[in-house]
Amino acid sequence: MSTFVTEPNAPARAVGQERLIALDALRGFTIAAMILVNFPGDWDHVYHPLRHTEWNGLSFTDLIAPFFLFIIGVSIVLAYDRRLAAGALKGPLYRKIVVRSLKIFAVGMFLNLQPDFDFANVRWTGTLHRIAFVFLLCALLYLNTNWRQQAWIGALTLVAYWLALTLIPTPDVGRVMLEPGTNLVAWFDRQFLPGKMWQGTWDPESILSTFPAAVSGLTGMLAGRLLRTDLPAPVKVNYLMTAGLVSAIAGYFWGLTFPVNENLWTSSFVLVTSGMAALLLGASYFVVDILGYRQGTRVGIIFGANAIAVYVLADLLSLLFYRLPLGGASLNAHAQQLLTGLGLAPSLASMLYGLFFVAINFIPAYLFYRRRIFIRL
């Protein structure tokens, strides 16, 4: 295993040779949460926190993707900081970054083509596609800018995105709109995004919203830079959690005029979710790495060691658990019927099945981890 991370799904290292256990665990728990919300027993019966907010607002599920991008940003710092300090040439690093991004994007396209491989109606965006672009943009920025420049780039991107969406009229509507399918982001996708869109006339992983999504990664890079300083660990925690609190509050107030919205990945959404991610990382770092309370982190570490691979595996296993007909219905439908037949509320049964599916995916993750197999795209 390499000393420092080289991608968003590898075990993390902090200052010196010590592993940053909190980051390892958070990565894995984030992937587990992603699987849970993506694969319920019955989509008609899902608790509200386990659903994406339909438009404006914030649910537990809405936090998962920005948290993962934030973690990617932290990991980029831990991956390349020591290499740059040791005099590593940027050329080979550029090639590895581009190749890795292309691999993640290609796997995302492979999943989008499942199971019919209908190239005429393929969707060209998705979770892995966004991860690929954010990793590419953030890693290249990290190699060529300092933390102050990164902070300015992030701030200017959020302001520019806010001004664009609130001042530029949607061309086919003739006025500024922030509603589903009628905003500037959706119009831009209809002009330039090939293939089908997730919601027909708009897509939550849109072209323009990739830029504020990259800022979610940049905020993680700033947190990672703080963790790499020589400051005492408790001071790092104080700075990290203070910054997180300020960011979340600022995002809330910005959201009063530019709503917190994951589908548009609004600037206020970036600040709120990055602030919450910084608070969680700071608290976890303090409890796990400073105080040494590591009980319960192992599950997250195991999931996090092969995070992207486990995410891909879950998508492939869903073909068996959700699409293969068994006695006229899929396995999840049979399980939902069984659990509700035992007297459980439909939403509870749906959540329990989602947890069962997470446990199923933990089995190969554990086997990989035990054999020290780390699949790195």
C-alpha positions in Angstrom: 0.0 0.0 0.0 1.4 3.4 -0.9 2.2 5.9 1.8 -0.1 8.6 0.5 -3.5 8.5 -1.3 -3.3 8.6 -5.0 -7.1 8.6 -5.7 -10.3 9.3 -3.9 -10.9 5.7 -2.8 -7.5 4.8 -1.3 -6.6 4.8 2.4 -5.7 8.2 3.6 -2.5 9.4 5.3 -2.1 12.5 7.5 1.0 14.3 8.6 4.0 12.0 8.8 3.3 8.4 8.5 0.1 8.2 10.5 -3.1 7.2 8.8 -5.9 9.7 9.0 -8.4 7.1 10.4 -11.3 9.6 10.5 -11.1 10.3 6.8 -10.8 6.6 5.9 -13.9 5.9 7.9 -15.9 8.9 6.7 -15.2 7.9 3.1 -16.5 4.4 3.7 -19.6 5.5 5.7 -20.4 7.9 2.9 -20.3 5.2 0.3 -22.5 2.9 2.6 -25.0 5.8 2.9 -24.9 6.2 -0.9 -25.8 2.6 -1.3 -28.5 2.7 1.3 -30.4 5.7 -0.3 -29.9 4.3 -3.8 -31.4 0.9 -3.2 -34.4 0.9 -0.9 -36.9 -2.0 -0.8 -39.6 0.0 -2.5 -39.3 3.5 -4.0 -42.9 4.2 -3.2 -42.2 3.9 0.5 -39.1 5.7 1.6 -38.6 7.9 4.6 -38.1 11.6 3.7 -34.5 11.8 5.0 -33.6 8.9 2.6 -34.9 10.8 -0.4 -33.4 13.6 -2.4 -35.2 16.9 -1.9 -37.5 17.4 -4.9 -36.1 20.9 -5.4 -35.2 23.5 -2.8 -34.1 22.3 0.6 -31.8 19.8 2.2 -32.2 16.2 3.4 -29.8 13.6 4.7 -29.5 12.1 1.2 -28.6 15.5 -0.3 -25.5 15.6 1.9 -23.9 12.4 0.6 -22.6 13.5 -2.8 -21.1 16.8 -1.6 -19.5 15.1 1.4 -17.9 12.6 -0.9 -16.5 15.4 -3.2 -15.3 17.2 0.0 -13.5 14.0 1.0 -12.0 13.8 -2.5 -10.5 17.2 -2.0 -9.0 16.3 1.3 -7.5 13.1 -0.3 -6.0 15.1 -3.1 -3.9 17.1 -0.7 -2.8 14.0 1.2 -2.0 12.3 -2.1 0.2 14.9 -3.8 1.6 17.2 -1.1 4.5 15.0 -0.1 5.2 14.1 -3.7 5.5 17.7 -4.7 7.7 18.4 -1.7 10.0 15.6 -2.7 10.4 17.1 -6.2 8.2 14.8 -8.2 7.8 15.9 -11.8 4.4 17.2 -12.7 4.3 15.6 -16.1 3.8 12.0 -14.9 1.3 13.3 -12.3 -0.7 15.0 -15.0 -0.9 11.8 -17.0 -2.0 9.8 -13.9 -4.7 12.3 -13.1 -6.1 12.4 -16.6 -6.0 8.6 -17.0 -7.7 8.1 -13.6 -10.4 10.6 -14.5 -11.0 8.9 -17.8 -11.3 5.5 -16.1 -13.8 6.8 -13.6 -15.8 8.4 -16.4 -15.7 5.3 -18.5 -16.9 3.1 -15.6 -19.8 5.6 -15.1 -20.7 5.2 -18.8 -20.6 1.4 -18.5 -23.0 1.6 -15.6 -25.3 3.9 -17.5 -25.4 1.4 -20.3 -26.5 -1.4 -18.1 -28.3 -3.7 -18.8 -29.5 -3.0 -22.3 -26.5 -1.2 -23.8 -28.8 1.1 -25.7 -26.2 3.6 -27.0 -28.9 5.7 -28.8 -30.5 6.6 -25.4 -27.5 6.6 -23.1 -27.2 9.2 -20.4 -23.8 11.0 -20.4 -23.9 12.2 -16.8 -24.1 10.6 -13.4 -22.4 10.3 -10.0 -19.1 8.8 -11.3 -19.0 11.3 -14.2 -19.2 14.1 -11.7 -16.5 12.5 -9.5 -14.3 12.2 -12.5 -14.6 15.9 -13.5 -14.3 17.2 -10.0 -11.2 15.0 -9.3 -9.6 16.2 -12.6 -10.3 19.9 -12.0 -9.3 19.9 -8.3 -6.1 17.8 -8.8 -4.9 20.0 -11.6 -5.6 23.1 -9.6 -3.8 21.7 -6.6 -0.7 21.1 -8.7 -0.6 24.6 -10.1 -2.0 26.9 -7.4 -1.5 27.6 -3.7 -4.2 27.5 -1.1 -5.0 31.3 -1.3 -5.4 31.0 -5.1 -7.6 28.0 -4.6 -9.8 29.9 -2.1 -10.2 32.8 -4.5 -11.0 30.5 -7.4 -13.6 28.8 -5.3 -15.2 32.1 -4.1 -15.2 33.7 -7.5 -16.8 30.5 -9.1 -19.6 30.6 -6.5 -20.2 34.3 -7.0 -20.1 34.0 -10.8 -22.5 31.0 -10.7 -24.9 32.9 -8.5 -24.8 36.0 -10.7 -25.3 33.9 -13.9 -28.4 32.1 -12.6 -30.0 35.1 -11.0 -29.3 37.8 -13.6 -29.2 36.0 -17.0 -32.7 35.2 -18.4 -33.3 31.7 -19.6 -33.2 32.2 -23.4 -36.3 30.1 -24.3 -38.3 31.6 -21.5 -37.2 35.3 -21.6 -36.8 35.8 -17.9 -34.7 34.6 -15.0 -36.0 31.3 -13.7 -34.8 28.9 -11.0 -37.5 26.3 -11.4 -37.0 22.7 -12.7 -36.3 22.5 -16.4 -36.8 26.2 -17.0 -33.5 27.6 -15.6 -30.3 28.6 -17.3 -28.6 25.3 -16.3 -31.3 23.2 -17.9 -31.3 25.3 -21.0 -27.5 25.0 -21.4 -27.8 21.2 -21.1 -30.5 21.0 -23.8 -28.1 22.9 -26.1 -24.9 21.1 -25.4 -25.4 17.8 -23.4 -25.7 14.8 -25.7 -27.9 11.8 -24.9 -30.9 11.6 -22.7 -31.3 13.5 -19.4 -32.3 12.0 -16.1 -35.5 14.1 -15.8 -36.2 14.4 -19.5 -35.7 18.1 -19.9 -33.0 18.6 -17.3 -30.4 16.6 -15.4 -29.2 17.0 -11.8 -25.5 16.3 -12.9 -25.5 19.1 -15.4 -22.7 20.8 -17.3 -22.8 24.2 -15.6 -23.3 22.8 -12.1 -20.1 20.8 -12.4 -18.2 24.0 -11.6 -19.7 24.7 -8.2 -19.5 21.0 -7.5 -15.8 21.3 -8.1 -15.8 24.0 -5.4 -17.1 21.3 -3.0 -13.8 19.5 -3.8 -11.8 22.7 -3.4 -13.2 23.3 0.1 -12.0 19.8 0.9 -8.6 20.7 -0.4 -8.5 23.7 1.9 -9.4 21.4 4.8 -6.7 19.0 3.7 -4.1 21.7 3.6 -5.0 22.7 7.2 -4.6 19.1 8.3 -1.1 19.0 6.7 0.2 22.0 8.6 2.4 21.7 11.7 -0.2 23.3 14.0 -1.1 21.2 17.1 -3.9 18.8 16.4 -6.5 20.5 18.7 -5.8 23.8 17.0 -6.4 22.2 13.6 -9.8 20.9 14.9 -10.7 24.4 16.2 -9.9 26.1 12.9 -11.6 23.4 10.9 -14.8 23.4 12.9 -14.9 27.2 13.1 -14.5 27.4 9.4 -17.2 24.8 8.9 -19.6 26.6 11.2 -19.0 30.0 9.4 -19.4 28.3 6.0 -22.7 26.6 7.0 -24.2 29.8 8.5 -23.1 31.9 5.4 -24.6 29.3 3.1 -27.9 29.4 5.1 -28.2 33.2 4.8 -27.2 33.1 1.1 -29.9 30.5 0.7 -32.5 33.1 1.6 -32.0 34.7 -1.8 -30.3 31.9 -3.7 -32.0 28.7 -2.4 -30.1 25.7 -1.2 -30.6 23.3 -4.0 -28.7 20.1 -4.8 -30.1 19.7 -8.4 -28.7 23.1 -9.3 -25.7 22.7 -6.9 -26.3 26.3 -5.9 -23.6 28.4 -4.2 -25.5 28.3 -1.0 -25.7 24.5 -1.2 -21.9 24.4 -1.5 -21.3 26.5 1.5 -23.9 24.7 3.7 -22.7 21.2 2.8 -19.0 22.0 2.8 -19.5 23.6 6.2 -21.3 20.5 7.5 -18.6 18.2 6.0 -15.9 20.3 7.8 -17.7 20.1 11.1 -18.1 16.3 10.7 -14.5 15.8 9.7 -13.3 18.0 12.5 -15.4 16.2 15.1 -14.3 12.8 13.8 -10.7 13.8 13.7 -10.8 14.9 17.3 -12.6 11.8 18.5 -10.9 9.1 16.4 -7.4 10.4 15.7 -6.7 12.6 18.7 -8.6 10.9 21.5 -8.2 7.5 19.9 -11.8 6.3 20.2 -11.8 4.0 17.1 -14.5 1.6 18.0 -17.0 1.4 15.2 -14.7 2.9 12.5 -13.7 -0.5 11.1 -16.8 -0.9 8.9 -16.2 2.5 7.4 -12.6 1.8 6.8 -13.4 -1.4 5.0 -15.9 0.2 2.8 -13.6 3.2 2.2 -10.6 1.2 1.2 -12.4 0.3 -2.1 -15.0 3.0 -2.1 -15.5 3.4 -5.9 -15.2 -0.3 -6.5 -17.9 -1.0 -3.9 -20.2 1.6 -5.4 -19.8 0.0 -8.9 -20.4 -3.4 -7.4 -23.6 -2.3 -5.8 -24.8 -1.0 -9.1 -24.0 -4.3 -10.8 -25.6 -6.4 -8.0 -28.7 -4.3 -8.3 -29.3 -6.0 -11.6 -29.7 -9.3 -9.7 -31.5 -8.0 -6.7 -33.8 -5.5 -8.4 -34.3 -6.6 -12.0 -34.1 -10.4 -12.2 -37.6 -11.8 -12.0 -38.1 -14.6 -9.4 -41.6 -16.0 -9.4 -43.0 -13.0 -11.1 -41.3 -10.3 -9.0 -37.8 -9.1 -8.2 -36.0 -10.1 -5.0 -36.5 -6.7 -3.4 -40.3 -6.9 -4.1 -40.4 -10.3 -2.5 -38.5 -9.0 0.5 -40.7 -6.0 0.8 -43.8 -8.1 0.7 -42.3 -10.5 3.4 -41.4 -7.7 5.8 -44.7 -5.9 5.4 -46.5 -9.2 5.9 -44.8 -9.5 9.2 -46.4 -6.3 10.3 -43.7 -3.8 9.6 -44.6 -0.4 8.2 -43.8 -0.2 4.4 -41.2 2.6 4.9 -39.5 0.7 7.7 -39.4 -2.5 5.6 -38.0 -0.5 2.7 -35.2 0.9 4.8 -34.4 -2.5 6.3 -34.0 -4.0 2.9 -31.7 -1.1 2.0 -29.6 -1.9 5.0 -29.6 -5.6 4.0 -28.3 -4.6 0.6 -25.6 -2.5 2.2 -24.6 -5.6 4.2 -24.5 -7.7 1.1 -22.0 -5.3 -0.5 -20.0 -5.3 2.7 -19.1 -9.0 2.1 -16.9 -8.4 -1.0 -15.6 -5.2 0.5 -14.4 -7.2 3.6 -12.9 -9.9 1.5 -11.0 -7.4 -0.6 -9.8 -5.6 2.6 -8.8 -8.8 4.3 -6.7 -9.8 1.3 -5.3 -6.3 1.0 -6.8 -5.9 -2.5 -7.3 -2.2 -3.2 -9.0 -1.7 -6.6 -7.8 1.8 -7.8 -9.3 3.3 -10.9 
